Amino acid sequence: MPNRNQELHRAWKEANDQVRKAEERLAAAWTAFSSAKGGPPDPALLAEVARLRRECDARLKAVLESHKRPNKPGARSRSERPSS
């Protein structure tokens, strides 16, 4: 059974694959447009890429936060330490 970190990582990888495919479609649309072989990319595709990127970024943030170590008890952060 996968642990929480594995589940978060799998979810991020799936989101990353989805956004990569959408970005490839967008790049092809821009290439066609710049080659005068098509119109500008569809606004719906631009919106989809932006939405998928936000979701992917949020999932990556969750993965990174799951790997943070909690502060040791009694440890002070740099801002809490007295100045020398």
Secondary structure, DSSP 8 states (H G I E B T S, - for coil): ---HHHHHHHHHHHHHHHHHHHHHHHHHHHHHHHTTSS-S--HHHHHHHHHHHHHHHHHHHHHHHHT-----TT---GGGS---
